[in-house]
Amino acid sequence: MPAPYLLILAHSRSGSTFLVDLVRGMTGVASLSEFFHRNPTPPIADFSEEALAPYGSHAALAEAAIADPLATLAFRDKVDGVSLFVVKVLGQQLRDDRARRILIDNAIGVVVLRRNPFSAWVSRALVDQSKTWANAGTAQFEVTYDEEFFLTFARRYSTQIHEFRRIVTESGKPFVSLTYSDVVALGAPANLWKSLRTAMPLLPDLRPNPEWVPRIFRQDERLPIDRISNRSFAIASLERLGLGYLVENTDSDDLDYLISVLVKEPPRSALNKFVSEAKRRLGRSAKK
């Protein structure tokens, strides 16, 4: 039988790569990273060649997974020496409830991960500027807060996690709901694994890998609000929206409240989207 897989469901910039990196700190763990990403960058997954062999490309694999996601994982039958695979799916990937449900039903366990949406948005905006995804020295960059742009992403992040929680709860599969702050607080692979096994006892009893070294670090040491060029405007905007607590860079189990606030905001027109994007581009600054 192939080694089982642990499924991680998350939104973009939630700290999911950091979470996978910690799980890889246990012996016998192989990461399939964002297995259903159509164009993953950078390619840091294990066994990529074996997984892609029947399909030829990540895009073809992702397309095939909509019809039969388990078939795309069949290569595990030919892999020895692995006790657990880790498969990560972000909200914008494998957008098919049936395929996602199949993955959930056949996983040994599921982790749903989310992050303070303001922190996640700032992180994504910093990526757009610096053109680097992780392990980046980005202290020279600042981002300009745009309320409509932030709300669009915050609404997307939050509804993705809400849908993940819904479908996992309906499945009856054992799962853990974590925030980025939870993962940071656990800090070490052994601590994380002990916490996961407490909630999902079917996970294998693994030992720390003595050769593991972390591969994922913060973009820089500033708090998200300190990466904003128009800081006062951002704080005033979040306070007016009833989301001032997000500035503290903490996560809380406030998803229902967060969505209730976000859905009050009317959807943007095409013209407003264009103006907002133009303002964001014009407002970008980089300290030389």
Beta strands, then each sheet from edge to edge (+ up, - down):
strand 1: 5-10
strand 2: 29-34
strand 3: 84-90
strand 4: 109-114
strand 5: 141-142
strand 6: 175-179
strand 7: 285-286
sheet 1: 2+ 3+ 1+ 4+ 6+
sheet 2: 5+ 7-
end
